[in-house]
Amino acid sequence: MFGKKEINNEKIDTLIGKNTRFEGKIEASGTIRLDGILDGDITIEGNVIIGKEGKVKGNIRCSSILVSGVVEGNIIGSDQLRITNTGKVFGDIQVNNFIVDENATFEGNCKMKQTTSETKKETKKNKTK
């Protein structure tokens, strides 16, 4: 149903179709796929997929996010952000892992967070000094 480059074997809990325009804040758990237009923020305890036709004007907070459409806003992810070759992100990001495909667009600042095990190692190292 979805291309091989997108999150595979993932159950989609919420779907906003390409002929849908939504204004407001979305809060949910699981996985959301957006192929329409959203003017507002997304807070998901799970993954976000922005399809090629999808457009978000707002901030996104989630676990992992795959962007094939357009995001105009800041992204905070506890795991991974991937911008595909058709994806465009205009805003600051804060994630553990950042993947940018060839021909993707990213304009903003990037802050890479340390994983929990790296943070523990760094804390232990600083205590021994």
C-alpha positions as CSV (number, residue, x, y, z in Angstrom):
1,M,0.0,0.0,0.0
2,F,2.8,2.4,0.8
3,G,6.2,2.7,-0.9
4,K,9.2,0.7,0.3
5,K,11.0,3.9,1.3
6,E,8.4,4.7,3.9
7,I,7.9,3.0,7.3
8,N,7.3,-0.6,6.5
9,N,4.9,-2.9,8.3
10,E,3.6,0.0,10.4
11,K,0.0,0.0,11.4
12,I,-1.6,3.4,10.6
13,D,-3.9,4.5,13.5
14,T,-4.9,7.9,12.1
15,L,-5.2,8.9,8.4
16,I,-5.8,12.4,7.1
17,G,-6.5,12.0,3.3
18,K,-5.2,14.2,0.5
19,N,-8.5,15.9,0.0
20,T,-8.7,17.0,3.6
21,R,-7.8,20.3,5.2
22,F,-7.7,20.4,9.0
23,E,-7.2,23.3,11.4
24,G,-6.3,22.7,15.0
25,K,-4.1,20.6,17.3
26,I,-3.8,16.8,16.9
27,E,-2.9,14.7,20.0
28,A,-2.8,10.9,19.6
29,S,-0.8,7.8,20.2
30,G,0.2,5.2,17.6
31,T,1.0,6.2,14.0
32,I,-0.5,9.0,12.0
33,R,-0.3,9.5,8.2
34,L,-1.1,12.9,6.8
35,D,-1.7,13.3,3.0
36,G,-3.8,16.4,3.4
37,I,-3.2,19.9,4.8
38,L,-2.9,20.6,8.5
39,D,-2.7,24.1,10.0
40,G,-1.8,23.3,13.6
41,D,0.5,21.3,15.9
42,I,0.9,17.5,16.1
43,T,1.8,15.8,19.3
44,I,2.0,12.0,18.8
45,E,3.2,9.2,21.1
46,G,4.4,7.3,18.1
47,N,5.3,7.9,14.5
48,V,4.3,10.5,11.9
49,I,4.3,10.0,8.1
50,I,3.8,13.1,5.9
51,G,3.0,11.9,2.4
52,K,4.0,13.5,-0.8
53,E,0.8,15.6,-0.9
54,G,0.9,16.3,2.8
55,K,1.6,19.8,4.2
56,V,1.9,20.8,7.9
57,K,2.1,24.4,9.1
58,G,2.8,23.9,12.8
59,N,5.2,22.2,15.2
60,I,5.5,18.4,15.4
61,R,6.5,16.3,18.5
62,C,6.7,12.6,18.0
63,S,9.0,9.5,18.2
64,S,10.0,9.1,14.5
65,I,8.9,11.1,11.5
66,L,9.1,10.5,7.7
67,V,8.6,13.6,5.6
68,S,7.8,13.2,1.9
69,G,5.7,16.4,1.8
70,V,6.2,19.8,3.4
71,V,6.6,20.8,7.0
72,E,6.7,24.5,8.0
73,G,7.5,24.4,11.7
74,N,9.8,22.9,14.3
75,I,10.2,19.1,14.8
76,I,11.1,17.4,18.0
77,G,11.6,13.7,17.7
78,S,12.8,11.2,20.3
79,D,14.2,8.9,17.6
80,Q,14.5,9.6,13.9
81,L,13.7,12.2,11.2
82,R,14.0,11.2,7.6
83,I,13.4,13.7,4.8
84,T,12.8,11.8,1.5
85,N,13.8,13.2,-2.0
86,T,10.4,14.9,-2.3
87,G,10.3,16.2,1.3
88,K,10.8,19.8,2.5
89,V,11.3,20.9,6.1
90,F,11.4,24.6,7.0
91,G,12.1,24.9,10.7
92,D,14.4,23.8,13.5
93,I,14.7,20.1,14.4
94,Q,15.8,18.2,17.4
95,V,16.2,14.4,17.0
96,N,18.6,11.5,17.7
97,N,19.0,10.5,14.1
98,F,18.7,12.6,11.0
99,I,18.5,11.2,7.4
100,V,18.3,13.5,4.4
101,D,17.8,11.9,1.0
102,E,19.3,13.4,-2.1
103,N,17.3,16.4,-3.5
104,A,15.5,16.9,-0.1
105,T,15.1,20.4,1.3
106,F,16.0,21.4,4.8
107,E,16.2,25.0,6.0
108,G,16.7,25.5,9.7
109,N,18.8,24.5,12.7
110,C,19.5,21.0,13.7
111,K,20.3,19.7,17.2
112,M,21.3,16.1,17.6
113,K,20.3,14.7,21.0
114,Q,22.3,12.0,22.7
115,T,20.7,8.6,23.2
116,T,20.1,7.4,26.8
117,S,23.1,5.1,26.9
118,E,25.4,7.8,25.5
119,T,24.1,10.3,28.1
120,K,24.7,7.8,30.9
121,K,28.3,7.2,29.7
122,E,28.9,10.9,29.5
123,T,27.5,11.5,33.0
124,K,29.6,8.7,34.4
125,K,32.7,10.0,32.7
126,N,32.2,13.5,34.1
127,K,31.7,12.2,37.7
128,T,35.1,10.4,37.6
129,K,37.0,13.6,36.7
